[in-house]
Amino acid sequence: MAEAMDVIKEKCYLATSEADLIPFLEDSRKGVQKLIEQTKKRFENEKRQLTQLETMKFHEKEGYAKGYQWIAGVDEVGRGPLAGPVVAAAVILPESFAILGVNDSKKLSENQREKLFDLISDCAVSIGIGIIANEIIDQVNIYEATKLAMNEALAQLSPQPDFTLIDAMPLHYSDCELSLIKGDSKSVSIAAASIIAKVTRDRLMKQYDQLYPGYEFARNMGYGTKKHLEGLQMFGSCPIHRYSFEPVKSHFMKI
């Protein structure tokens, strides 16, 4: 007698290889065949993600081969918005790191980032977060503020890194470092840092949306969307706006 659909569905969910699907291949029910196809697609997706993970661990593996033990990835979010802080994260992952799906945070959905944030937080050797407020950004410029955020994040790591992988800009925090253009797509450690930084900043902007309604910070994260600019025209600037950024600067000068 054929197994019930809910039983087969559970077995497909738990399947780890196509060999686990063999008992159901001759089941002619459309529902069963659909489950088999969905499970095969899951295997294919996991295979692609595993290949991606191995590719993104290239620089970390090189570092371990050279004798480095604590390899940190560093990235930031929030350089372009008109409001809010710039946030950087530094992450040291274990050498055995094997979580699938870690990638440049911009390529992930909010739901994917939230899930990966928790997984990375649970397994990381150490995580540091640097937050530089809009007032400091206005004082020193966004480039220097970004470096301050990255250095602050690195300073929180324990143990301290002996090799640092950085997205785009040189820092000279560690004696040994490697700056990678589009590093959040090339290094799993930088990608992990980009996820931690992105989720941290998004959560902050959602809190700011409650404090300063009218700009839709929870939706635009401080970027200059149409609704944000309309809010700026209607309500003026608020305490987290960057007065050195246009059009906030021009609007502020008119007041």
ROKEZA-401558 format. One record per residue (C-alpha): residue in three letters; residue number from 0; x, y, z. Coordinates in pm, whole numbers, plus 50000, padded with zeros to 5 digits. Layout:
% residues N
[ALA, NUM, [X, Y, Z]]
...
//
This chain:
% residues 255
[MET, 0, [50000, 50000, 50000]]
[ALA, 1, [50131, 50345, 49903]]
[GLU, 2, [50248, 50569, 50183]]
[ALA, 3, [50041, 50869, 50278]]
[MET, 4, [50131, 51199, 50114]]
[ASP, 5, [50220, 51368, 50441]]
[VAL, 6, [50465, 51088, 50524]]
[ILE, 7, [50632, 51114, 50183]]
[LYS, 8, [50644, 51492, 50216]]
[GLU, 9, [50826, 51459, 50549]]
[LYS, 10, [51073, 51207, 50402]]
[CYS, 11, [51143, 51436, 50107]]
[TYR, 12, [51201, 51724, 50345]]
[LEU, 13, [51455, 51515, 50537]]
[ALA, 14, [51619, 51368, 50226]]
[THR, 15, [51989, 51447, 50180]]
[SER, 16, [52053, 51279, 49843]]
[GLU, 17, [51867, 51146, 49542]]
[ALA, 18, [51916, 50795, 49679]]
[ASP, 19, [51662, 50883, 49947]]
[LEU, 20, [51404, 50943, 49673]]
[ILE, 21, [51434, 50601, 49505]]
[PRO, 22, [51145, 50442, 49700]]
[PHE, 23, [50905, 50702, 49556]]
[LEU, 24, [51017, 50714, 49191]]
[GLU, 25, [50757, 50463, 49072]]
[ASP, 26, [50472, 50629, 49260]]
[SER, 27, [50257, 50771, 48979]]
[ARG, 28, [50065, 51020, 49192]]
[LYS, 29, [50116, 51374, 49065]]
[GLY, 30, [50165, 51505, 49415]]
[VAL, 31, [50449, 51261, 49478]]
[GLN, 32, [50620, 51339, 49149]]
[LYS, 33, [50595, 51710, 49226]]
[LEU, 34, [50756, 51654, 49566]]
[ILE, 35, [51039, 51459, 49399]]
[GLU, 36, [51103, 51741, 49151]]
[GLN, 37, [51098, 52003, 49426]]
[THR, 38, [51343, 51799, 49631]]
[LYS, 39, [51577, 51756, 49333]]
[LYS, 40, [51571, 52132, 49279]]
[ARG, 41, [51661, 52177, 49645]]
[PHE, 42, [51960, 51946, 49598]]
[GLU, 43, [52070, 52144, 49292]]
[ASN, 44, [52039, 52473, 49479]]
[GLU, 45, [52236, 52336, 49774]]
[LYS, 46, [52506, 52213, 49535]]
[ARG, 47, [52532, 52561, 49380]]
[GLN, 48, [52550, 52720, 49724]]
[LEU, 49, [52819, 52475, 49834]]
[THR, 50, [53025, 52557, 49525]]
[GLN, 51, [52976, 52927, 49595]]
[LEU, 52, [53081, 52881, 49958]]
[GLU, 53, [53402, 52702, 49858]]
[THR, 54, [53479, 52977, 49607]]
[MET, 55, [53420, 53248, 49867]]
[LYS, 56, [53650, 53073, 50118]]
[PHE, 57, [53947, 53104, 49881]]
[HIS, 58, [54113, 53400, 50056]]
[GLU, 59, [54047, 53254, 50400]]
[LYS, 60, [54204, 52923, 50298]]
[GLU, 61, [54507, 53108, 50165]]
[GLY, 62, [54537, 53285, 50497]]
[TYR, 63, [54519, 52964, 50699]]
[ALA, 64, [54778, 52805, 50468]]
[LYS, 65, [55014, 53094, 50549]]
[GLY, 66, [54974, 53032, 50921]]
[TYR, 67, [54718, 53296, 51016]]
[GLN, 68, [54474, 53182, 51283]]
[TRP, 69, [54225, 53463, 51336]]
[ILE, 70, [54104, 53595, 51001]]
[ALA, 71, [53854, 53882, 51019]]
[GLY, 72, [53624, 54007, 50745]]
[VAL, 73, [53515, 54371, 50758]]
[ASP, 74, [53238, 54556, 50574]]
[GLU, 75, [53011, 54855, 50616]]
[VAL, 76, [52664, 54971, 50521]]
[GLY, 77, [52512, 55316, 50508]]
[ARG, 78, [52759, 55531, 50315]]
[GLY, 79, [52497, 55666, 50077]]
[PRO, 80, [52187, 55748, 50285]]
[LEU, 81, [52081, 56102, 50374]]
[ALA, 82, [52012, 56003, 50734]]
[GLY, 83, [52132, 55770, 51005]]
[PRO, 84, [52471, 55630, 51101]]
[VAL, 85, [52726, 55437, 50901]]
[VAL, 86, [52760, 55087, 51049]]
[ALA, 87, [53051, 54848, 51011]]
[ALA, 88, [53090, 54490, 51127]]
[ALA, 89, [53397, 54274, 51173]]
[VAL, 90, [53356, 53897, 51188]]
[ILE, 91, [53596, 53612, 51262]]
[LEU, 92, [53447, 53285, 51137]]
[PRO, 93, [53569, 52940, 51239]]
[GLU, 94, [53788, 52765, 50982]]
[SER, 95, [53519, 52495, 50957]]
[PHE, 96, [53246, 52747, 50864]]
[ALA, 97, [52992, 52572, 50641]]
[ILE, 98, [52668, 52774, 50644]]
[LEU, 99, [52521, 52788, 50295]]
[GLY, 100, [52378, 53102, 50138]]
[VAL, 101, [52616, 53361, 50283]]
[ASN, 102, [52667, 53632, 50022]]
[ASP, 103, [52680, 54007, 49969]]
[SER, 104, [52392, 54135, 50184]]
[LYS, 105, [52257, 54339, 49892]]
[LYS, 106, [52191, 54016, 49701]]
[LEU, 107, [51980, 53867, 49981]]
[SER, 108, [51622, 53926, 50085]]
[GLU, 109, [51544, 54072, 50426]]
[ASN, 110, [51421, 53733, 50544]]
[GLN, 111, [51740, 53563, 50425]]
[ARG, 112, [51957, 53824, 50597]]
[GLU, 113, [51769, 53787, 50926]]
[LYS, 114, [51810, 53408, 50924]]
[LEU, 115, [52177, 53427, 50832]]
[PHE, 116, [52233, 53698, 51095]]
[ASP, 117, [52126, 53452, 51365]]
[LEU, 118, [52325, 53162, 51219]]
[ILE, 119, [52642, 53369, 51185]]
[SER, 120, [52598, 53514, 51535]]
[ASP, 121, [52567, 53164, 51679]]
[CYS, 122, [52878, 53018, 51516]]
[ALA, 123, [53120, 53311, 51480]]
[VAL, 124, [53438, 53314, 51686]]
[SER, 125, [53390, 53687, 51743]]
[ILE, 126, [53183, 53977, 51611]]
[GLY, 127, [53244, 54351, 51646]]
[ILE, 128, [53012, 54633, 51542]]
[GLY, 129, [53108, 54996, 51486]]
[ILE, 130, [52844, 55269, 51466]]
[ILE, 131, [52937, 55624, 51369]]
[ALA, 132, [52658, 55878, 51405]]
[ASN, 133, [52550, 56136, 51149]]
[GLU, 134, [52706, 56420, 51352]]
[ILE, 135, [53051, 56263, 51315]]
[ILE, 136, [52988, 56195, 50946]]
[ASP, 137, [52919, 56566, 50900]]
[GLN, 138, [53238, 56657, 51087]]
[VAL, 139, [53489, 56424, 50919]]
[ASN, 140, [53317, 56319, 50589]]
[ILE, 141, [53168, 55980, 50506]]
[TYR, 142, [53493, 55817, 50394]]
[GLU, 143, [53671, 55891, 50721]]
[ALA, 144, [53359, 55801, 50921]]
[THR, 145, [53350, 55464, 50745]]
[LYS, 146, [53710, 55397, 50846]]
[LEU, 147, [53626, 55495, 51204]]
[ALA, 148, [53334, 55250, 51206]]
[MET, 149, [53550, 54969, 51067]]
[ASN, 150, [53828, 55032, 51318]]
[GLU, 151, [53574, 55042, 51600]]
[ALA, 152, [53432, 54709, 51489]]
[LEU, 153, [53778, 54550, 51466]]
[ALA, 154, [53875, 54682, 51810]]
[GLN, 155, [53586, 54487, 51965]]
[LEU, 156, [53707, 54150, 51836]]
[SER, 157, [53846, 53898, 52080]]
[PRO, 158, [54080, 53745, 51986]]
[GLN, 159, [54225, 54022, 51776]]
[PRO, 160, [54274, 53932, 51409]]
[ASP, 161, [54617, 53849, 51271]]
[PHE, 162, [54488, 53887, 50913]]
[THR, 163, [54210, 54118, 50794]]
[LEU, 164, [54002, 54101, 50477]]
[ILE, 165, [53840, 54435, 50396]]
[ASP, 166, [53581, 54539, 50142]]
[ALA, 167, [53736, 54796, 49908]]
[MET, 168, [53930, 55035, 50133]]
[PRO, 169, [54268, 54986, 50305]]
[LEU, 170, [54265, 55026, 50683]]
[HIS, 171, [54611, 54925, 50809]]
[TYR, 172, [54455, 54797, 51129]]
[SER, 173, [54633, 54463, 51119]]
[ASP, 174, [54995, 54409, 51018]]
[CYS, 175, [54858, 54187, 50743]]
[GLU, 176, [54548, 54278, 50547]]
[LEU, 177, [54396, 54239, 50203]]
[SER, 178, [54160, 54493, 50050]]
[LEU, 179, [53924, 54340, 49795]]
[ILE, 180, [53710, 54531, 49547]]
[LYS, 181, [53355, 54391, 49581]]
[GLY, 182, [53491, 54184, 49865]]
[ASP, 183, [53144, 54102, 49995]]
[SER, 184, [53103, 53882, 49685]]
[LYS, 185, [53453, 53732, 49704]]
[SER, 186, [53514, 53652, 50071]]
[VAL, 187, [53281, 53463, 50302]]
[SER, 188, [53414, 53658, 50603]]
[ILE, 189, [53344, 53994, 50440]]
[ALA, 190, [53003, 53871, 50325]]
[ALA, 191, [52922, 53762, 50681]]
[ALA, 192, [53027, 54107, 50805]]
[SER, 193, [52807, 54274, 50543]]
[ILE, 194, [52506, 54075, 50668]]
[ILE, 195, [52574, 54160, 51033]]
[ALA, 196, [52621, 54529, 50947]]
[LYS, 197, [52314, 54547, 50723]]
[VAL, 198, [52075, 54383, 50969]]
[THR, 199, [52212, 54592, 51257]]
[ARG, 200, [52166, 54918, 51066]]
[ASP, 201, [51821, 54825, 50931]]
[ARG, 202, [51703, 54753, 51284]]
[LEU, 203, [51833, 55091, 51398]]
[MET, 204, [51656, 55270, 51114]]
[LYS, 205, [51329, 55097, 51202]]
[GLN, 206, [51367, 55229, 51555]]
[TYR, 207, [51438, 55577, 51420]]
[ASP, 208, [51123, 55552, 51210]]
[GLN, 209, [50926, 55532, 51535]]
[LEU, 210, [51106, 55835, 51677]]
[TYR, 211, [51092, 56046, 51360]]
[PRO, 212, [50787, 55949, 51153]]
[GLY, 213, [50716, 56105, 50818]]
[TYR, 214, [51030, 56002, 50630]]
[GLU, 215, [50959, 55627, 50596]]
[PHE, 216, [51297, 55535, 50746]]
[ALA, 217, [51172, 55179, 50808]]
[ARG, 218, [51128, 55134, 50432]]
[ASN, 219, [51408, 55341, 50277]]
[MET, 220, [51671, 55304, 50556]]
[GLY, 221, [51757, 55671, 50514]]
[TYR, 222, [51817, 55667, 50139]]
[GLY, 223, [51677, 55955, 49934]]
[THR, 224, [51358, 55796, 49806]]
[LYS, 225, [51064, 56000, 49684]]
[LYS, 226, [50877, 55958, 50013]]
[HIS, 227, [51186, 56054, 50212]]
[LEU, 228, [51236, 56372, 50009]]
[GLU, 229, [50868, 56456, 50040]]
[GLY, 230, [50900, 56417, 50417]]
[LEU, 231, [51203, 56643, 50415]]
[GLN, 232, [51007, 56910, 50232]]
[MET, 233, [50705, 56874, 50459]]
[PHE, 234, [50866, 56835, 50801]]
[GLY, 235, [51218, 56967, 50751]]
[SER, 236, [51521, 56777, 50875]]
[CYS, 237, [51535, 56565, 51189]]
[PRO, 238, [51821, 56492, 51434]]
[ILE, 239, [51958, 56197, 51237]]
[HIS, 240, [51984, 56373, 50900]]
[ARG, 241, [52329, 56428, 50751]]
[TYR, 242, [52360, 56803, 50699]]
[SER, 243, [52668, 56768, 50481]]
[PHE, 244, [52468, 56563, 50227]]
[GLU, 245, [52256, 56713, 49951]]
[PRO, 246, [51967, 56791, 49938]]
[VAL, 247, [51960, 56801, 50320]]
[LYS, 248, [52239, 57060, 50316]]
[SER, 249, [52055, 57297, 50081]]
[HIS, 250, [51730, 57257, 50271]]
[PHE, 251, [51906, 57321, 50604]]
[MET, 252, [52076, 57635, 50471]]
[LYS, 253, [51736, 57781, 50376]]
[ILE, 254, [51604, 57753, 50731]]
//
